[in-house]
């Protein structure tokens, strides 16, 4: 029976500042791409509904609500990041 050492997996590994910055940038880029994708899907479905190409109002409303919630979440995360940055700038070193 092979066991995995849980403590070894929880031990933090050292990451260079450059690599951490690159990983953060990639993560942020991915989140923005998903936000944009949700907005585009919502816009396309809304336009198709307006043109009469689709009749499933529920699907259009769900897509619009997903896009709205995604945008609200992104705005809130941005606000929190700015607040954290301002707090760090006020710290005395």
The first five atom37 places (N, CA, C, CB, O) and aatype in JSON, in Angstrom:
{
  "aatype": [20, 20, 20, 20, 20, 20, 20, 20, 20, 20, 20, 20, 20, 20, 20, 20, 20, 20, 20, 20, 20, 20, 20, 20, 20, 20, 20, 20, 20, 20, 20, 20, 20, 20, 20, 20, 20, 20, 20, 20, 20, 20, 20, 20, 20, 20, 20, 20, 20, 20, 20, 20, 20, 20, 20, 20, 20, 20, 20, 20, 20, 20, 20, 20, 20, 20, 20, 20, 20, 20, 20, 20, 20, 20, 20, 20, 20, 20, 20, 20, 20, 20, 20, 20, 20, 20, 20, 20, 20, 20, 20, 20, 20],
  "atom_mask": [
    [1, 1, 1, 1, 1],
    [1, 1, 1, 1, 1],
    [1, 1, 1, 1, 1],
    [1, 1, 1, 1, 1],
    [1, 1, 1, 1, 1],
    [1, 1, 1, 1, 1],
    [1, 1, 1, 1, 1],
    [1, 1, 1, 1, 1],
    [1, 1, 1, 1, 1],
    [1, 1, 1, 1, 1],
    [1, 1, 1, 1, 1],
    [1, 1, 1, 1, 1],
    [1, 1, 1, 1, 1],
    [1, 1, 1, 1, 1],
    [1, 1, 1, 1, 1],
    [1, 1, 1, 1, 1],
    [1, 1, 1, 1, 1],
    [1, 1, 1, 1, 1],
    [1, 1, 1, 1, 1],
    [1, 1, 1, 1, 1],
    [1, 1, 1, 1, 1],
    [1, 1, 1, 1, 1],
    [1, 1, 1, 1, 1],
    [1, 1, 1, 1, 1],
    [1, 1, 1, 1, 1],
    [1, 1, 1, 1, 1],
    [1, 1, 1, 1, 1],
    [1, 1, 1, 1, 1],
    [1, 1, 1, 1, 1],
    [1, 1, 1, 1, 1],
    [1, 1, 1, 1, 1],
    [1, 1, 1, 1, 1],
    [1, 1, 1, 1, 1],
    [1, 1, 1, 1, 1],
    [1, 1, 1, 1, 1],
    [1, 1, 1, 1, 1],
    [1, 1, 1, 1, 1],
    [1, 1, 1, 1, 1],
    [1, 1, 1, 1, 1],
    [1, 1, 1, 1, 1],
    [1, 1, 1, 1, 1],
    [1, 1, 1, 1, 1],
    [1, 1, 1, 1, 1],
    [1, 1, 1, 1, 1],
    [1, 1, 1, 1, 1],
    [1, 1, 1, 1, 1],
    [1, 1, 1, 1, 1],
    [1, 1, 1, 1, 1],
    [1, 1, 1, 1, 1],
    [1, 1, 1, 1, 1],
    [1, 1, 1, 1, 1],
    [1, 1, 1, 1, 1],
    [1, 1, 1, 1, 1],
    [1, 1, 1, 1, 1],
    [1, 1, 1, 1, 1],
    [1, 1, 1, 1, 1],
    [1, 1, 1, 1, 1],
    [1, 1, 1, 1, 1],
    [1, 1, 1, 1, 1],
    [1, 1, 1, 1, 1],
    [1, 1, 1, 1, 1],
    [1, 1, 1, 1, 1],
    [1, 1, 1, 1, 1],
    [1, 1, 1, 1, 1],
    [1, 1, 1, 1, 1],
    [1, 1, 1, 1, 1],
    [1, 1, 1, 1, 1],
    [1, 1, 1, 1, 1],
    [1, 1, 1, 1, 1],
    [1, 1, 1, 1, 1],
    [1, 1, 1, 1, 1],
    [1, 1, 1, 1, 1],
    [1, 1, 1, 1, 1],
    [1, 1, 1, 1, 1],
    [1, 1, 1, 1, 1],
    [1, 1, 1, 1, 1],
    [1, 1, 1, 1, 1],
    [1, 1, 1, 1, 1],
    [1, 1, 1, 1, 1],
    [1, 1, 1, 1, 1],
    [1, 1, 1, 1, 1],
    [1, 1, 1, 1, 1],
    [1, 1, 1, 1, 1],
    [1, 1, 1, 1, 1],
    [1, 1, 1, 1, 1],
    [1, 1, 1, 1, 1],
    [1, 1, 1, 1, 1],
    [1, 1, 1, 1, 1],
    [1, 1, 1, 1, 1],
    [1, 1, 1, 1, 1],
    [1, 1, 1, 1, 1],
    [1, 1, 1, 1, 1],
    [1, 1, 1, 1, 1]
  ],
  "atom_positions": [
    [[0.84, -1.18, 0.0], [0.0, 0.0, 0.0], [0.88, 1.24, 0.0], [-0.96, 0.0, 1.22], [1.74, 1.42, 0.87]],
    [[0.66, 2.09, -0.98], [1.47, 3.3, -1.1], [0.72, 4.45, -0.45], [1.79, 3.62, -2.59], [-0.46, 4.68, -0.73]],
    [[1.41, 5.17, 0.43], [0.78, 6.31, 1.08], [1.48, 7.59, 0.64], [0.83, 6.17, 2.62], [2.68, 7.61, 0.35]],
    [[0.71, 8.65, 0.61], [1.25, 9.95, 0.26], [1.43, 10.75, 1.53], [0.34, 10.7, -0.76], [0.52, 10.81, 2.37]],
    [[2.57, 11.35, 1.68], [2.84, 12.13, 2.87], [2.15, 13.49, 2.73], [4.37, 12.3, 3.1], [2.56, 14.32, 1.92]],
    [[1.13, 13.69, 3.52], [0.32, 14.92, 3.46], [1.15, 16.13, 3.81], [-0.88, 14.82, 4.4], [0.97, 17.2, 3.21]],
    [[2.05, 16.0, 4.75], [2.87, 17.13, 5.19], [3.79, 17.6, 4.06], [3.69, 16.75, 6.43], [4.02, 18.8, 3.91]],
    [[4.33, 16.66, 3.28], [5.19, 17.04, 2.16], [4.45, 17.89, 1.14], [5.76, 15.8, 1.49], [5.02, 18.81, 0.56]],
    [[3.18, 17.59, 0.92], [2.4, 18.36, -0.04], [2.05, 19.73, 0.49], [1.13, 17.61, -0.41], [1.84, 20.65, -0.3]],
    [[1.99, 19.9, 1.78], [1.62, 21.18, 2.38], [2.82, 22.08, 2.62], [0.9, 20.94, 3.69], [2.65, 23.26, 2.93]],
    [[4.02, 21.56, 2.47], [5.22, 22.36, 2.67], [5.37, 23.34, 1.51], [6.48, 21.45, 2.79], [5.41, 22.93, 0.35]],
    [[5.44, 24.63, 1.82], [5.56, 25.61, 0.73], [6.9, 25.48, 0.02], [5.39, 27.03, 1.27], [7.93, 25.21, 0.63]],
    [[6.86, 25.67, -1.28], [8.09, 25.65, -2.05], [8.49, 27.08, -2.34], [7.92, 24.84, -3.37], [7.65, 27.97, -2.46]],
    [[9.78, 27.28, -2.45], [10.27, 28.63, -2.72], [10.09, 28.95, -4.2], [11.76, 28.78, -2.3], [10.46, 28.17, -5.08]],
    [[9.52, 30.12, -4.45], [9.29, 30.57, -5.81], [9.96, 31.93, -5.95], [7.76, 30.64, -6.16], [9.83, 32.79, -5.08]],
    [[10.67, 32.11, -7.04], [11.33, 33.39, -7.25], [10.28, 34.48, -7.49], [12.31, 33.31, -8.45], [9.19, 34.19, -7.98]],
    [[10.6, 35.73, -7.13], [9.65, 36.82, -7.36], [9.23, 36.95, -8.82], [10.24, 38.12, -6.89], [8.08, 37.25, -9.12]],
    [[10.17, 36.71, -9.72], [9.85, 36.8, -11.14], [8.85, 35.75, -11.57], [11.1, 36.67, -11.97], [7.92, 36.03, -12.33]],
    [[9.04, 34.53, -11.07], [8.12, 33.44, -11.41], [6.75, 33.69, -10.78], [8.7, 32.09, -10.96], [5.72, 33.43, -11.4]],
    [[6.74, 34.17, -9.55], [5.48, 34.47, -8.88], [4.72, 35.55, -9.63], [5.72, 34.91, -7.43], [3.5, 35.48, -9.78]],
    [[5.45, 36.56, -10.1], [4.82, 37.64, -10.87], [4.26, 37.1, -12.17], [5.83, 38.76, -11.14], [3.16, 37.47, -12.58]],
    [[5.01, 36.22, -12.82], [4.55, 35.64, -14.08], [3.31, 34.78, -13.86], [5.67, 34.81, -14.72], [2.37, 34.85, -14.65]],
    [[3.29, 33.97, -12.81], [2.14, 33.13, -12.51], [0.91, 33.98, -12.18], [2.46, 32.17, -11.35], [-0.2, 33.66, -12.59]],
    [[1.12, 35.05, -11.43], [0.02, 35.94, -11.1], [-0.53, 36.61, -12.35], [0.47, 37.0, -10.09], [-1.75, 36.71, -12.53]],
    [[0.36, 37.05, -13.22], [-0.06, 37.69, -14.47], [-0.86, 36.72, -15.33], [1.15, 38.21, -15.25], [-1.87, 37.1, -15.92]],
    [[-0.43, 35.46, -15.42], [-1.15, 34.46, -16.19], [-2.52, 34.18, -15.59], [-0.33, 33.16, -16.28], [-3.51, 34.02, -16.3]],
    [[-2.57, 34.11, -14.27], [-3.84, 33.88, -13.59], [-4.8, 35.03, -13.83], [-3.62, 33.69, -12.09], [-5.99, 34.82, -14.1]],
    [[-4.3, 36.24, -13.74], [-5.12, 37.42, -13.98], [-5.59, 37.48, -15.42], [-4.34, 38.69, -13.63], [-6.75, 37.82, -15.69]],
    [[-4.71, 37.17, -16.34], [-5.06, 37.15, -17.76], [-6.16, 36.12, -18.03], [-3.82, 36.85, -18.63], [-7.1, 36.39, -18.78]],
    [[-6.04, 34.95, -17.44], [-7.06, 33.91, -17.61], [-8.41, 34.34, -17.07], [-6.62, 32.63, -16.93], [-9.44, 34.08, -17.69]],
    [[-8.4, 35.01, -15.93], [-9.66, 35.48, -15.34], [-10.32, 36.53, -16.22], [-9.42, 36.04, -13.93], [-11.53, 36.53, -16.4]],
    [[-9.51, 37.43, -16.77], [-10.05, 38.47, -17.65], [-10.59, 37.85, -18.93], [-8.96, 39.52, -17.97], [-11.62, 38.29, -19.45]],
    [[-9.9, 36.84, -19.46], [-10.39, 36.17, -20.66], [-11.73, 35.47, -20.41], [-9.35, 35.15, -21.15], [-12.62, 35.51, -21.27]],
    [[-11.88, 34.85, -19.24], [-13.16, 34.21, -18.91], [-14.27, 35.24, -18.75], [-13.02, 33.38, -17.62], [-15.4, 35.01, -19.16]],
    [[-13.94, 36.38, -18.16], [-14.91, 37.46, -18.02], [-15.35, 37.95, -19.39], [-14.31, 38.63, -17.2], [-16.55, 38.12, -19.63]],
    [[-14.4, 38.16, -20.27], [-14.72, 38.62, -21.62], [-15.56, 37.58, -22.36], [-13.43, 38.91, -22.4], [-16.5, 37.93, -23.07]],
    [[-15.21, 36.32, -22.2], [-15.96, 35.24, -22.86], [-17.42, 35.22, -22.4], [-15.3, 33.88, -22.58], [-18.32, 35.04, -23.22]],
    [[-17.65, 35.39, -21.11], [-19.02, 35.41, -20.59], [-19.8, 36.6, -21.16], [-19.01, 35.47, -19.05], [-20.98, 36.47, -21.48]],
    [[-19.14, 37.75, -21.28], [-19.79, 38.93, -21.83], [-20.12, 38.72, -23.32], [-18.89, 40.16, -21.65], [-21.21, 39.1, -23.76]],
    [[-19.21, 38.14, -24.07], [-19.42, 37.91, -25.49], [-20.57, 36.93, -25.7], [-18.13, 37.38, -26.15], [-21.43, 37.15, -26.56]],
    [[-20.59, 35.84, -24.94], [-21.67, 34.86, -25.06], [-23.02, 35.51, -24.76], [-21.44, 33.67, -24.1], [-24.0, 35.29, -25.48]],
    [[-23.07, 36.32, -23.72], [-24.31, 37.0, -23.37], [-24.75, 37.94, -24.49], [-24.13, 37.79, -22.07], [-25.92, 37.97, -24.86]],
    [[-23.81, 38.71, -25.04], [-24.14, 39.63, -26.13], [-24.65, 38.9, -27.36], [-22.92, 40.47, -26.49], [-25.63, 39.33, -27.97]],
    [[-23.99, 37.8, -27.73], [-24.41, 37.04, -28.91], [-25.8, 36.46, -28.73], [-23.41, 35.92, -29.2], [-26.62, 36.49, -29.65]],
    [[-26.08, 35.93, -27.55], [-27.4, 35.34, -27.32], [-28.48, 36.42, -27.29], [-27.41, 34.55, -26.0], [-29.59, 36.2, -27.76]],
    [[-28.16, 37.57, -26.73], [-29.12, 38.68, -26.71], [-29.42, 39.16, -28.12], [-28.59, 39.84, -25.85], [-30.58, 39.41, -28.47]],
    [[-28.39, 39.29, -28.94], [-28.59, 39.71, -30.33], [-29.39, 38.67, -31.11], [-27.24, 39.96, -31.02], [-30.26, 39.03, -31.9]],
    [[-29.09, 37.39, -30.89], [-29.83, 36.34, -31.58], [-31.3, 36.34, -31.17], [-29.2, 34.97, -31.29], [-32.17, 36.1, -32.0]],
    [[-31.57, 36.61, -29.91], [-32.96, 36.68, -29.44], [-33.66, 37.87, -30.09], [-33.01, 36.81, -27.9], [-34.82, 37.76, -30.51]],
    [[-32.97, 39.0, -30.17], [-33.57, 40.2, -30.78], [-33.86, 39.99, -32.26], [-32.64, 41.41, -30.61], [-34.84, 40.53, -32.79]],
    [[-33.03, 39.21, -32.94], [-33.23, 38.93, -34.36], [-34.25, 37.82, -34.61], [-31.9, 38.56, -35.0], [-34.65, 37.59, -35.74]],
    [[-34.65, 37.15, -33.54], [-35.6, 36.05, -33.69], [-34.96, 34.73, -34.06], [-36.62, 36.4, -34.72], [-35.65, 33.78, -34.43]],
    [[-33.64, 34.65, -33.97], [-32.92, 33.43, -34.33], [-33.06, 32.35, -33.26], [-31.45, 33.74, -34.55], [-33.01, 31.16, -33.57]],
    [[-33.23, 32.76, -32.01], [-33.48, 31.81, -30.93], [-34.7, 32.28, -30.15], [-32.24, 31.68, -29.99], [-35.0, 33.47, -30.11]],
    [[-35.38, 31.35, -29.54], [-36.6, 31.7, -28.79], [-36.51, 31.3, -27.33], [-37.81, 31.04, -29.42], [-37.46, 31.49, -26.57]],
    [[-35.38, 30.75, -26.92], [-35.21, 30.3, -25.53], [-34.8, 31.47, -24.64], [-34.15, 29.16, -25.44], [-33.62, 31.72, -24.43]],
    [[-35.79, 32.18, -24.13], [-35.54, 33.35, -23.29], [-34.8, 32.96, -22.02], [-36.85, 34.04, -22.95], [-33.95, 33.72, -21.53]],
    [[-35.11, 31.79, -21.47], [-34.44, 31.34, -20.24], [-32.93, 31.26, -20.44], [-34.99, 29.97, -19.79], [-32.16, 31.71, -19.59]],
    [[-32.51, 30.68, -21.55], [-31.08, 30.54, -21.83], [-30.41, 31.9, -21.95], [-30.87, 29.73, -23.12], [-29.3, 32.09, -21.45]],
    [[-31.08, 32.85, -22.61], [-30.53, 34.2, -22.77], [-30.42, 34.89, -21.41], [-31.41, 35.04, -23.73], [-29.41, 35.53, -21.12]],
    [[-31.43, 34.76, -20.59], [-31.42, 35.4, -19.27], [-30.35, 34.79, -18.37], [-32.79, 35.29, -18.61], [-29.7, 35.51, -17.6]],
    [[-30.17, 33.49, -18.45], [-29.13, 32.83, -17.64], [-27.75, 33.3, -18.08], [-29.24, 31.28, -17.77], [-26.89, 33.58, -17.24]],
    [[-27.53, 33.39, -19.39], [-26.24, 33.86, -19.89], [-25.99, 35.31, -19.46], [-26.18, 33.75, -21.43], [-24.87, 35.66, -19.08]],
    [[-27.02, 36.14, -19.52], [-26.87, 37.53, -19.11], [-26.58, 37.64, -17.61], [-28.15, 38.33, -19.46], [-25.76, 38.45, -17.19]],
    [[-27.24, 36.82, -16.82], [-27.02, 36.84, -15.37], [-25.62, 36.35, -15.02], [-28.08, 35.99, -14.65], [-24.96, 36.9, -14.13]],
    [[-25.15, 35.31, -15.72], [-23.78, 34.81, -15.49], [-22.76, 35.9, -15.81], [-23.51, 33.55, -16.35], [-21.81, 36.12, -15.06]],
    [[-22.97, 36.59, -16.93], [-22.06, 37.66, -17.31], [-22.08, 38.78, -16.28], [-22.42, 38.21, -18.71], [-21.04, 39.34, -15.93]],
    [[-23.27, 39.11, -15.79], [-23.4, 40.18, -14.8], [-22.71, 39.81, -13.49], [-24.88, 40.48, -14.55], [-21.99, 40.62, -12.91]],
    [[-22.92, 38.6, -13.03], [-22.3, 38.16, -11.78], [-20.78, 38.1, -11.93], [-22.85, 36.79, -11.36], [-20.05, 38.47, -11.01]],
    [[-20.31, 37.63, -13.08], [-18.88, 37.57, -13.32], [-18.27, 38.96, -13.3], [-18.6, 36.89, -14.67], [-17.2, 39.16, -12.71]],
    [[-18.93, 39.92, -13.93], [-18.44, 41.29, -13.93], [-18.45, 41.89, -12.53], [-19.28, 42.16, -14.88], [-17.49, 42.55, -12.13]],
    [[-19.51, 41.67, -11.78], [-19.59, 42.18, -10.4], [-18.48, 41.6, -9.54], [-20.95, 41.86, -9.78], [-17.88, 42.3, -8.73]],
    [[-18.2, 40.32, -9.73], [-17.13, 39.68, -8.98], [-15.78, 40.29, -9.33], [-17.11, 38.17, -9.25], [-14.96, 40.56, -8.45]],
    [[-15.54, 40.52, -10.62], [-14.27, 41.12, -11.05], [-14.11, 42.52, -10.48], [-14.19, 41.16, -12.58], [-13.02, 42.9, -10.06]],
    [[-15.18, 43.29, -10.48], [-15.12, 44.65, -9.93], [-14.83, 44.6, -8.43], [-16.45, 45.41, -10.19], [-14.04, 45.41, -7.93]],
    [[-15.44, 43.68, -7.73], [-15.21, 43.56, -6.29], [-13.78, 43.12, -5.99], [-16.22, 42.56, -5.67], [-13.16, 43.61, -5.05]],
    [[-13.26, 42.19, -6.78], [-11.87, 41.75, -6.59], [-10.92, 42.92, -6.87], [-11.54, 40.55, -7.53], [-9.94, 43.11, -6.15]],
    [[-11.21, 43.7, -7.91], [-10.39, 44.87, -8.21], [-10.42, 45.85, -7.05], [-10.88, 45.56, -9.5], [-9.38, 46.37, -6.65]],
    [[-11.59, 46.09, -6.51], [-11.73, 47.02, -5.38], [-10.92, 46.53, -4.18], [-13.22, 47.18, -4.99], [-10.24, 47.32, -3.52]],
    [[-10.99, 45.24, -3.89], [-10.24, 44.68, -2.76], [-8.73, 44.77, -3.0], [-10.64, 43.21, -2.52], [-7.97, 45.05, -2.07]],
    [[-8.3, 44.54, -4.24], [-6.87, 44.62, -4.55], [-6.38, 46.05, -4.38], [-6.6, 44.13, -5.98], [-5.28, 46.27, -3.87]],
    [[-7.17, 47.01, -4.81], [-6.78, 48.42, -4.64], [-6.74, 48.79, -3.17], [-7.75, 49.34, -5.39], [-5.83, 49.5, -2.73]],
    [[-7.72, 48.33, -2.4], [-7.72, 48.59, -0.96], [-6.48, 48.0, -0.29], [-8.99, 48.02, -0.31], [-5.86, 48.63, 0.56]],
    [[-6.11, 46.76, -0.69], [-4.93, 46.12, -0.12], [-3.67, 46.9, -0.5], [-4.82, 44.65, -0.59], [-2.78, 47.09, 0.33]],
    [[-3.59, 47.33, -1.74], [-2.43, 48.12, -2.19], [-2.33, 49.41, -1.39], [-2.53, 48.43, -3.7], [-1.25, 49.77, -0.93]],
    [[-3.46, 50.12, -1.23], [-3.44, 51.37, -0.46], [-3.03, 51.13, 0.99], [-4.82, 52.03, -0.5], [-2.32, 51.93, 1.58]],
    [[-3.48, 50.03, 1.56], [-3.11, 49.69, 2.94], [-1.61, 49.44, 3.05], [-3.89, 48.45, 3.42], [-0.97, 49.87, 4.01]],
    [[-1.06, 48.74, 2.08], [0.37, 48.49, 2.09], [1.15, 49.79, 1.94], [0.76, 47.51, 0.97], [2.18, 49.97, 2.58]],
    [[0.66, 50.69, 1.11], [1.34, 51.97, 0.91], [1.3, 52.83, 2.17], [0.7, 52.72, -0.25], [2.19, 53.65, 2.37]],
    [[0.31, 52.66, 3.01], [0.21, 53.44, 4.26], [1.07, 52.86, 5.37], [-1.24, 53.51, 4.72], [1.3, 53.53, 6.37]],
    [[1.55, 51.64, 5.21], [2.38, 51.03, 6.25], [3.7, 51.77, 6.37], [2.63, 49.54, 5.95], [4.3, 52.19, 5.38]],
    [[4.12, 51.9, 7.61], [5.42, 52.52, 7.83], [6.47, 51.42, 7.97], [5.4, 53.43, 9.08], [6.29, 50.44, 8.69]],
    [[7.55, 51.64, 7.26], [8.6, 50.61, 7.25], [9.75, 51.06, 8.12], [9.09, 50.33, 5.82], [10.73, 50.33, 8.25]]
  ]
}
